[in-house]
Amino acid sequence: LIWVFCLIYFAYFKFGLRDFILTCSFSSLIRQNIFLVLRDSHGLVQVVIPQDESAASVKKILCEAPMESVVQVSGTVISRPPGQENPKMPTGDIEIKVKTAQLLNSCKKLPFEIKDFVKKTEALRLQYRYLDLRSFQMQYNLRLRSQMVMKMRDYLCNLHGFVDVETPTLFKRTPGGAKEFVIPSREPGRFYSLPQSPQQFKQLLMVGGLDRYFQVARCYRDEGSRPDRQPEFTQVLSYVHLSLTGSAGFLQEALGTAQGTVKAMCVPDGAKFLTRKDIEHIRKFAADHFNQEVLPVFPKANRNWNSPVAKLIVEERGSGFMRRMQAQEGDVLLLTAGEHPRACSLLGQLRLECADLLEARGVVLRDPARFSFLWVVDFPLFLPKEGHPGELESAHHPFTAPHPSDIHLLSAEPEKVRSQHYDLVLNGSEIGGGSIRIHDARLQRHILETVLKEDVTLLSHLLQALDYGAPPHGGIALGLDRLMCLVTGAPSIRDVIAFPKSFRGHDLMSNAPDFIPPEELKPYHIQVAWPTDSEAEKSSMNDPRHPES
């Protein structure tokens, strides 16, 4: 589909002086009933409103048109008078002397001004998203996103022979991984699922001989309220037939106890910049988002540590701990304890939180123009299943291949098996992940049935395909929304998506999700079972309410 608003190129870009121009734009600003600033996707241009009696009708149209109305003007491109040029505007040295004007569509009173410097709540921006999209920042973000996708397509398809393939949106339930959205069908008791990613289709395309596959894919995950996630998002996927080995190792320092893992991070000069309120914010963040306790430690030169944790650390271990952390007087140490993955994830987030707090105090930590990448490898293939002691679940997804050196552990000690899974991190944020896939049907069946206790009938089509000579293959999926967020410096991924959902997964513009009348549900053979008061109360306790923003 191609939709065109108008072919508008302002005089500065397309026309020379004294050329006649016709432009259709949004009215952006009027001054003294003499100058009108018009705006479109290419920028701003100043229009001179005629003041003579013969052009009274033109003046009336332009002066009485509400801001953000769509107007069409025709006139001549002229130079601005000496001294009235505006170097801040690309078209600041010219203006349009109007001859005719027409009001194409009037704009009602705006809920907020269409200016980037005007502060709006995110809820209001999402409710009137079609107005928010008129801002220069949103226009820039979406146009840059389009350009980056075009570059990716050109690089993969034209330079490296990848094939761009569309995969279905309506599919079937996949065991393991994220929770999926369920779509009813007209057949009683049968449902589609929206794919959390084209997981299986990637592998089936490899089996089909498409040795280099690429897709800008829409993905869906019913993960509830999370500030950095959307229920629908976009991934850039590329998968290839391959024969590669090797990985980058990394050193991980930890202070271990028999009860689990103790992890710590050092905030240099933290005592100088972090207030007591900041420390409480950090501790509350850890409790609210990770259900973890964080203990602050304030090292002293005389080893008189000002912290409740001091009683738990003997003098010898304390000094060794200080050396290990390279902590000095005036620093702040943040300690947490618990399961290893949870403790590491918490400190990773606290590191970013502390960086935000310090930069708010004027400390320069991160160069926004610098892009620092790193690979994270050697993930475990399985993790203990939460709430089910003794059971395992996939750390990534059930199709990830085990590390070749650890295959012998699959039967006796599966929890020790490493995976061929890798994540790509940019400036502290994960922007992509991928894996080498299992291409042997027997190994895939063993992991599903024996280790994960999954019903393999749900994946019979995939297992059958692997039996027909699947080549070794693997690839990566980049989170396009998060990548664009980092590239543009946007504070939220909602600022790089044209029509995002709110924090709770609602579309505030259309009020989706919406109720459907019983008569429209009847063809799908389903009916709504409304929760009782006790069930509703229990649900609200398990899923705390958050503001829409």
C-alpha positions as CSV (number, residue, x, y, z in Angstrom):
1,L,0.0,0.0,0.0
2,I,1.2,3.5,-0.8
3,W,-0.5,6.5,0.7
4,V,0.5,10.0,-0.2
5,F,-0.6,13.1,1.7
6,C,0.8,15.6,-0.8
7,L,3.9,16.1,-2.9
8,I,5.4,19.0,-1.0
9,Y,8.9,20.2,-1.4
10,F,9.6,23.6,0.0
11,A,11.2,26.3,-2.1
12,Y,14.5,26.0,-0.4
13,F,14.9,22.4,-1.6
14,K,13.1,22.3,-4.9
15,F,12.7,25.8,-6.3
16,G,14.7,28.9,-7.0
17,L,13.9,32.4,-6.2
18,R,10.9,34.0,-8.0
19,D,9.6,30.5,-8.8
20,F,5.9,29.8,-8.4
21,I,5.1,27.3,-5.7
22,L,2.0,25.4,-4.5
23,T,2.2,23.8,-1.1
24,C,-0.2,22.0,1.2
25,S,0.9,21.9,4.8
26,F,-0.1,22.2,8.5
27,S,-0.3,25.7,9.9
28,S,2.2,25.8,12.7
29,L,2.6,29.4,13.9
30,I,1.2,32.9,13.1
31,R,2.8,36.2,14.1
32,Q,1.1,39.6,14.0
33,N,-1.3,38.4,11.3
34,I,1.6,39.0,8.8
35,F,3.6,35.8,8.9
36,L,2.4,32.2,8.9
37,V,4.8,29.3,9.4
38,L,3.8,26.1,7.5
39,R,5.1,22.7,8.5
40,D,5.2,19.4,6.7
41,S,7.5,16.3,6.9
42,H,10.3,18.2,5.1
43,G,10.5,21.1,7.5
44,L,9.2,24.7,8.0
45,V,8.7,27.6,5.7
46,Q,7.5,31.1,6.4
47,V,4.6,32.6,4.4
48,V,3.9,36.3,4.0
49,I,0.2,37.1,4.4
50,P,-0.9,39.8,1.9
51,Q,-2.1,43.0,3.7
52,D,-3.7,44.8,0.7
53,E,-7.5,45.1,0.3
54,S,-7.5,43.1,-2.9
55,A,-6.3,40.0,-1.0
56,A,-8.6,40.4,2.0
57,S,-10.1,36.9,1.4
58,V,-6.7,35.3,1.4
59,K,-5.8,37.1,4.7
60,K,-9.0,36.0,6.3
61,I,-8.5,32.4,5.4
62,L,-4.9,32.3,6.8
63,C,-5.5,34.4,9.9
64,E,-8.6,32.7,11.0
65,A,-7.5,29.1,10.3
66,P,-6.9,27.3,13.6
67,M,-3.4,26.1,14.3
68,E,-2.7,22.7,12.7
69,S,-5.3,23.2,10.0
70,V,-4.4,21.9,6.6
71,V,-4.0,24.9,4.2
72,Q,-3.0,25.2,0.6
73,V,-1.1,28.3,-0.5
74,S,0.4,29.4,-3.8
75,G,2.8,32.2,-4.3
76,T,6.3,33.3,-5.2
77,V,9.5,32.4,-3.5
78,I,11.4,35.5,-2.4
79,S,14.4,36.3,-0.3
80,R,13.8,37.6,3.2
81,P,14.6,41.2,3.8
82,P,18.2,41.8,5.0
83,G,18.5,41.2,8.8
84,Q,15.3,39.1,9.0
85,E,16.9,35.8,8.0
86,N,16.6,32.9,10.5
87,P,19.7,30.8,10.5
88,K,17.9,28.2,12.8
89,M,15.6,27.3,9.9
90,P,16.8,25.4,6.8
91,T,14.5,27.7,4.8
92,G,15.4,30.7,6.9
93,D,16.7,32.9,4.1
94,I,13.5,32.7,1.9
95,E,9.8,33.1,2.3
96,I,6.7,32.6,0.2
97,K,4.7,35.7,-0.9
98,V,1.2,34.3,-1.0
99,K,-1.2,34.9,-3.9
100,T,-4.0,32.4,-3.2
101,A,-5.0,30.3,-0.2
102,Q,-7.5,27.6,0.5
103,L,-8.4,26.0,3.8
104,L,-8.5,22.2,3.0
105,N,-9.4,21.1,6.5
106,S,-9.9,22.9,9.8
107,C,-8.4,21.6,13.0
108,K,-10.4,21.6,16.2
109,K,-8.9,22.7,19.5
110,L,-5.8,20.7,20.2
111,P,-5.3,18.6,23.4
112,F,-1.7,19.7,23.4
113,E,0.7,21.9,21.3
114,I,2.6,20.1,18.5
115,K,6.0,21.2,19.7
116,D,8.8,19.0,21.0
117,F,9.6,21.3,23.9
118,V,6.0,21.2,25.3
119,K,5.8,18.6,28.0
120,K,3.0,16.0,27.6
121,T,2.1,13.0,29.6
122,E,2.8,9.7,27.8
123,A,-0.8,8.7,28.3
124,L,-2.0,11.8,26.5
125,R,0.5,11.3,23.7
126,L,-0.7,7.7,23.2
127,Q,-4.4,8.7,23.3
128,Y,-3.8,11.3,20.5
129,R,-1.0,9.4,18.8
130,Y,-2.0,10.7,15.3
131,L,-1.2,14.2,16.6
132,D,2.0,13.2,18.5
133,L,3.3,11.8,15.2
134,R,3.4,15.3,13.7
135,S,6.2,16.3,16.1
136,F,9.7,16.6,14.5
137,Q,11.1,14.1,17.0
138,M,8.6,11.3,16.1
139,Q,9.0,12.1,12.4
140,Y,12.8,11.8,12.8
141,N,12.5,8.5,14.7
142,L,10.2,6.8,12.2
143,R,12.1,8.0,9.2
144,L,15.4,6.9,10.6
145,R,13.8,3.5,11.4
146,S,12.7,3.2,7.8
147,Q,16.1,4.1,6.5
148,M,17.8,1.5,8.8
149,V,15.5,-1.3,7.7
150,M,16.2,-0.4,4.1
151,K,19.9,-0.6,4.7
152,M,19.5,-4.0,6.4
153,R,17.5,-5.3,3.5
154,D,20.1,-4.0,1.0
155,Y,23.0,-5.4,3.0
156,L,21.5,-8.9,3.5
157,C,19.6,-9.4,0.3
158,N,21.6,-7.5,-2.3
159,L,25.1,-8.0,-1.0
160,H,24.9,-11.4,0.7
161,G,22.2,-13.3,-1.1
162,F,19.6,-13.6,1.7
163,V,16.0,-14.3,0.7
164,D,13.3,-12.2,2.3
165,V,10.4,-14.6,3.2
166,E,7.1,-13.8,4.9
167,T,6.0,-16.4,7.5
168,P,2.4,-16.9,8.9
169,T,1.0,-14.9,11.7
170,L,-1.7,-17.5,12.5
171,F,0.1,-20.6,13.8
172,K,-0.3,-23.2,16.6
173,R,0.8,-23.3,20.2
174,T,4.5,-23.9,20.9
175,P,5.7,-25.5,24.1
176,G,8.2,-23.6,26.2
177,G,9.2,-19.9,25.8
178,A,7.0,-16.9,26.3
179,K,3.3,-17.0,26.8
180,E,1.4,-16.7,23.5
181,F,-1.8,-14.9,22.5
182,V,-4.6,-17.3,21.6
183,I,-6.9,-16.7,18.6
184,P,-10.2,-18.5,18.4
185,S,-11.2,-20.3,15.2
186,R,-14.7,-21.3,13.9
187,E,-13.9,-24.9,14.6
188,P,-15.2,-25.9,18.1
189,G,-12.3,-26.1,20.6
190,R,-9.6,-25.3,18.1
191,F,-7.4,-22.2,18.4
192,Y,-4.6,-20.5,16.6
193,S,-1.7,-18.8,18.5
194,L,0.2,-15.7,17.4
195,P,3.8,-16.7,17.1
196,Q,6.2,-15.4,19.7
197,S,8.7,-15.4,16.8
198,P,9.0,-17.3,13.6
199,Q,10.9,-20.0,15.6
200,Q,9.9,-23.1,13.7
201,F,9.5,-21.5,10.3
202,K,13.1,-20.5,10.3
203,Q,14.1,-24.1,10.7
204,L,11.6,-25.4,8.2
205,L,13.0,-22.9,5.6
206,M,16.5,-24.3,6.3
207,V,15.2,-27.8,5.7
208,G,13.6,-26.5,2.5
209,G,17.0,-25.5,1.2
210,L,16.7,-21.7,1.6
211,D,20.3,-21.5,2.9
212,R,20.0,-17.7,3.8
213,Y,16.7,-16.5,5.2
214,F,15.9,-13.0,6.3
215,Q,12.7,-11.4,7.6
216,V,11.5,-8.3,9.3
217,A,9.0,-10.2,11.5
218,R,6.1,-9.1,13.7
219,C,6.3,-11.0,17.0
220,Y,3.7,-11.4,19.8
221,R,4.2,-12.3,23.5
222,D,1.6,-12.1,26.2
223,E,4.1,-11.2,28.9
224,G,2.0,-8.8,31.0
225,S,3.1,-5.4,32.2
226,R,6.8,-4.7,31.6
227,P,8.2,-1.2,31.0
228,D,10.7,-2.3,28.3
229,R,8.4,-4.6,26.4
230,Q,5.5,-4.4,24.0
231,P,2.9,-7.2,23.4
232,E,3.7,-6.8,19.7
233,F,7.1,-5.9,18.5
234,T,9.5,-6.3,15.5
235,Q,12.5,-8.5,15.0
236,V,15.0,-8.5,12.2
237,L,15.8,-12.2,11.7
238,S,18.6,-13.8,9.7
239,Y,19.4,-17.6,9.5
240,V,21.9,-19.5,7.5
241,H,23.2,-23.0,6.9
242,L,26.5,-23.1,8.7
243,S,29.4,-25.0,10.0
244,L,31.0,-22.8,12.7
245,T,32.4,-23.4,16.1
246,G,34.0,-21.3,18.8
247,S,32.9,-18.8,21.4
248,A,34.3,-16.0,23.5
249,G,34.9,-16.8,27.1
250,F,34.5,-14.3,29.9
251,L,35.6,-14.0,33.5
252,Q,32.9,-13.7,36.1
253,E,33.9,-12.6,39.6
254,A,31.6,-13.8,42.4
255,L,31.7,-14.1,46.1
256,G,30.0,-17.4,46.7
257,T,28.3,-19.0,49.7
258,A,26.8,-22.3,50.3
259,Q,23.3,-20.7,50.2
260,G,23.6,-19.2,46.7
261,T,25.4,-16.3,45.2
262,V,26.5,-13.0,46.7
263,K,27.1,-10.3,44.1
264,A,28.2,-6.7,44.5
265,M,28.9,-3.6,42.4
266,C,30.9,-0.5,43.2
267,V,29.7,3.0,42.5
268,P,32.9,5.2,42.4
269,D,32.4,8.4,44.5
270,G,28.9,7.3,45.1
271,A,28.8,8.8,48.6
272,K,29.4,12.2,47.0
273,F,26.6,12.0,44.4
274,L,24.0,9.6,45.7
275,T,21.7,10.9,48.4
276,R,19.9,8.9,51.0
277,K,16.8,9.2,48.9
278,D,18.6,7.7,45.9
279,I,19.7,4.7,48.0
280,E,16.2,4.2,49.1
281,H,15.0,4.4,45.5
282,I,17.6,1.8,44.5
283,R,16.5,-0.6,47.3
284,K,12.8,-0.1,46.4
285,F,13.6,-0.7,42.8
286,A,15.2,-4.0,43.7
287,A,12.3,-5.1,45.9
288,D,9.6,-4.1,43.4
289,H,11.1,-5.5,40.3
290,F,13.2,-8.4,41.5
291,N,11.9,-9.2,45.0
292,Q,15.5,-8.9,46.2
293,E,17.1,-7.0,49.1
294,V,20.0,-4.7,48.4
295,L,22.4,-3.7,51.1
296,P,24.5,-0.5,50.7
297,V,28.0,-0.5,52.1
298,F,30.0,2.7,52.6
299,P,33.7,1.9,52.9
300,K,35.8,3.8,55.5
301,A,39.5,4.2,55.6
302,N,39.6,2.9,59.2
303,R,37.5,-0.1,58.1
304,N,34.6,1.1,60.2
305,W,32.0,0.1,57.6
306,N,28.8,2.1,57.9
307,S,26.4,-0.7,56.9
308,P,24.2,-3.4,58.5
309,V,26.1,-6.0,56.5
310,A,29.3,-5.2,58.4
311,K,28.2,-7.5,61.2
312,L,28.1,-10.4,58.6
313,I,31.6,-9.8,57.2
314,V,34.7,-10.6,59.4
315,E,37.7,-8.3,59.2
316,E,39.8,-10.5,57.0
317,R,37.1,-11.3,54.4
318,G,36.1,-7.6,54.5
319,S,39.6,-6.4,53.4
320,G,39.8,-9.1,50.8
321,F,36.4,-8.1,49.5
322,M,37.5,-4.5,49.4
323,R,40.5,-5.4,47.3
324,R,38.4,-7.5,45.0
325,M,36.0,-4.7,44.4
326,Q,38.8,-2.1,44.2
327,A,36.7,0.0,46.5
328,Q,37.9,3.2,48.2
329,E,36.6,5.5,50.8
330,G,33.8,7.6,49.3
331,D,32.6,4.8,47.1
332,V,29.3,3.0,47.6
333,L,29.0,-0.8,47.3
334,L,25.7,-2.4,46.6
335,L,25.4,-6.0,47.7
336,T,22.7,-8.6,47.0
337,A,22.3,-12.3,47.6
338,G,20.2,-15.0,46.1
339,E,20.0,-17.3,43.1
340,H,22.8,-16.6,40.7
341,P,20.8,-15.5,37.6
342,R,18.5,-13.3,39.7
343,A,21.4,-11.6,41.5
344,C,23.2,-11.0,38.3
345,S,20.1,-9.6,36.5
346,L,19.4,-7.3,39.5
347,L,22.9,-5.8,39.6
348,G,22.9,-5.4,35.8
349,Q,19.8,-3.2,36.1
350,L,21.1,-1.4,39.2
351,R,24.2,-0.5,37.2
352,L,22.0,1.3,34.7
353,E,19.9,2.9,37.4
354,C,23.0,4.3,39.2
355,A,24.4,5.6,35.9
356,D,21.1,7.5,35.3
357,L,21.3,9.0,38.8
358,L,24.9,10.0,38.5
359,E,24.4,11.6,35.1
360,A,21.5,13.5,36.5
361,R,24.0,15.0,38.9
362,G,26.3,16.1,36.1
363,V,28.7,13.1,36.1
364,V,29.7,12.2,32.5
365,L,29.7,8.4,32.2
366,R,28.3,7.5,28.9
367,D,29.1,9.0,25.5
368,P,25.8,9.0,23.5
369,A,27.8,9.0,20.3
370,R,29.7,5.9,21.2
371,F,28.4,2.4,20.5
372,S,29.9,-0.4,22.6
373,F,29.0,-3.9,21.6
374,L,29.7,-7.2,23.3
375,W,28.6,-10.8,23.0
376,V,27.3,-12.9,25.9
377,V,27.9,-16.6,25.5
378,D,28.0,-19.9,27.4
379,F,24.4,-19.7,28.7
380,P,23.1,-22.8,30.5
381,L,20.8,-24.9,28.2
382,F,18.3,-25.5,31.1
383,L,17.3,-23.7,34.2
384,P,15.3,-25.0,37.3
385,K,11.6,-24.5,36.6
386,E,10.2,-21.8,38.8
387,G,7.8,-23.2,41.3
388,H,8.6,-26.8,40.4
389,P,11.7,-28.1,42.2
390,G,13.4,-30.9,40.4
391,E,12.1,-30.0,37.0
392,L,13.9,-28.1,34.2
393,E,12.9,-25.6,31.6
394,S,14.7,-24.2,28.6
395,A,16.8,-21.2,29.4
396,H,16.3,-19.9,25.8
397,H,13.9,-22.1,23.9
398,P,13.7,-25.9,23.4
399,F,15.3,-25.8,19.9
400,T,18.7,-24.4,21.1
401,A,21.5,-26.9,20.4
402,P,23.7,-28.0,23.4
403,H,27.3,-27.2,23.4
404,P,29.2,-30.0,21.6
405,S,31.5,-30.5,24.6
406,D,28.6,-31.0,27.0
407,I,26.3,-33.5,25.1
408,H,27.5,-36.4,27.2
409,L,26.0,-34.6,30.3
410,L,22.4,-34.5,28.8
411,S,21.3,-37.8,30.4
412,A,23.1,-37.6,33.8
413,E,23.5,-33.9,34.6
414,P,21.4,-31.9,32.2
415,E,21.6,-28.8,34.4
416,K,25.3,-28.5,33.7
417,V,24.9,-28.5,29.9
418,R,25.9,-25.2,28.2
419,S,23.9,-24.0,25.2
420,Q,25.0,-22.6,21.8
421,H,23.0,-19.5,22.6
422,Y,24.4,-16.0,22.3
423,D,23.1,-12.5,23.0
424,L,24.3,-9.2,21.5
425,V,24.5,-6.3,23.9
426,L,24.8,-2.6,22.9
427,N,25.6,0.0,25.5
428,G,24.3,-2.2,28.3
429,S,21.1,-3.2,26.6
430,E,20.3,-6.5,24.9
431,I,19.4,-5.8,21.3
432,G,19.5,-9.3,19.9
433,G,19.9,-13.0,20.5
434,G,20.2,-16.2,18.6
435,S,21.4,-19.7,18.7
436,I,22.7,-22.7,16.8
437,R,19.6,-24.9,16.3
438,I,19.2,-28.6,16.9
439,H,19.1,-30.3,13.5
440,D,19.0,-33.9,14.6
441,A,15.4,-35.2,15.2
442,R,16.5,-37.8,17.8
443,L,18.3,-35.2,19.9
444,Q,15.4,-32.8,19.6
445,R,12.9,-35.5,20.7
446,H,15.1,-36.6,23.6
447,I,15.3,-33.0,25.0
448,L,11.6,-32.4,24.6
449,E,10.4,-35.8,26.0
450,T,13.0,-36.8,28.5
451,V,14.5,-33.6,29.8
452,L,11.6,-31.0,29.5
453,K,8.7,-33.5,29.8
454,E,6.9,-31.8,26.9
455,D,4.2,-33.2,24.7
456,V,6.0,-33.8,21.4
457,T,2.8,-34.2,19.4
458,L,2.6,-30.4,19.4
459,L,5.9,-30.4,17.4
460,S,5.4,-33.5,15.3
461,H,5.6,-31.5,12.1
462,L,9.0,-30.1,13.0
463,L,10.4,-33.4,14.2
464,Q,9.3,-35.0,10.9
465,A,10.9,-32.2,8.9
466,L,14.2,-32.7,10.8
467,D,14.1,-36.4,9.8
468,Y,14.4,-35.4,6.1
469,G,18.0,-34.2,6.2
470,A,18.1,-30.9,8.0
471,P,21.4,-29.1,7.6
472,P,23.2,-27.5,10.6
473,H,21.9,-24.0,10.9
474,G,21.6,-21.0,13.2
475,G,21.1,-17.3,13.2
476,I,20.2,-14.2,15.2
477,A,17.2,-12.0,15.8
478,L,17.7,-8.3,16.5
479,G,15.1,-6.4,18.4
480,L,14.4,-3.5,16.0
481,D,12.5,-1.4,18.5
482,R,15.1,-1.5,21.2
483,L,17.9,-1.0,18.7
484,M,16.2,2.1,17.3
485,C,15.6,3.3,20.9
486,L,19.4,3.2,21.5
487,V,20.3,4.8,18.1
488,T,17.9,7.7,18.5
489,G,18.4,8.2,22.2
490,A,14.7,7.8,22.8
491,P,13.7,7.3,26.5
492,S,11.3,4.5,25.7
493,I,10.7,2.0,22.9
494,R,7.2,3.6,22.5
495,D,8.9,6.6,21.0
496,V,10.2,4.6,18.0
497,I,7.0,2.7,17.3
498,A,4.2,4.5,15.3
499,F,1.3,3.0,17.3
500,P,2.6,1.4,20.5
501,K,0.7,0.0,23.4
502,S,0.7,1.4,26.9
503,F,2.6,0.0,29.9
504,R,-0.3,-2.4,30.5
505,G,-0.7,-3.4,26.9
506,H,-3.6,-1.1,26.1
507,D,-4.2,1.0,23.0
508,L,-5.3,4.3,24.6
509,M,-6.2,5.7,21.2
510,S,-8.8,3.0,20.3
511,N,-9.4,1.6,23.8
512,A,-8.3,-1.8,22.7
513,P,-8.7,-4.5,24.0
514,D,-12.4,-4.1,23.7
515,F,-15.5,-6.1,24.6
516,I,-17.2,-8.3,22.0
517,P,-20.9,-9.0,22.1
518,P,-22.0,-12.6,22.9
519,E,-23.6,-12.9,19.4
520,E,-20.3,-12.2,17.7
521,L,-18.5,-14.8,19.9
522,K,-21.1,-17.5,19.1
523,P,-19.5,-18.5,15.7
524,Y,-16.3,-19.2,17.6
525,H,-18.0,-21.5,20.2
526,I,-16.7,-19.6,23.2
527,Q,-18.2,-17.5,25.9
528,V,-16.8,-15.3,28.6
529,A,-16.5,-16.8,32.1
530,W,-16.5,-13.7,34.3
531,P,-14.3,-14.0,37.4
532,T,-15.8,-14.0,40.8
533,D,-15.0,-11.3,43.3
534,S,-12.5,-13.4,45.1
535,E,-10.8,-14.4,41.8
536,A,-10.7,-10.8,40.7
537,E,-9.1,-9.8,44.0
538,K,-6.5,-12.5,43.8
539,S,-5.7,-11.6,40.3
540,S,-5.2,-7.9,41.2
541,M,-2.8,-9.0,44.0
542,N,-0.7,-11.1,41.7
543,D,-0.6,-8.4,39.0
544,P,-0.1,-5.0,40.7
545,R,-1.8,-2.1,39.0
546,H,0.6,0.3,37.3
547,P,-0.1,3.7,35.7
548,E,-0.8,3.6,32.0
549,S,2.4,5.4,31.3
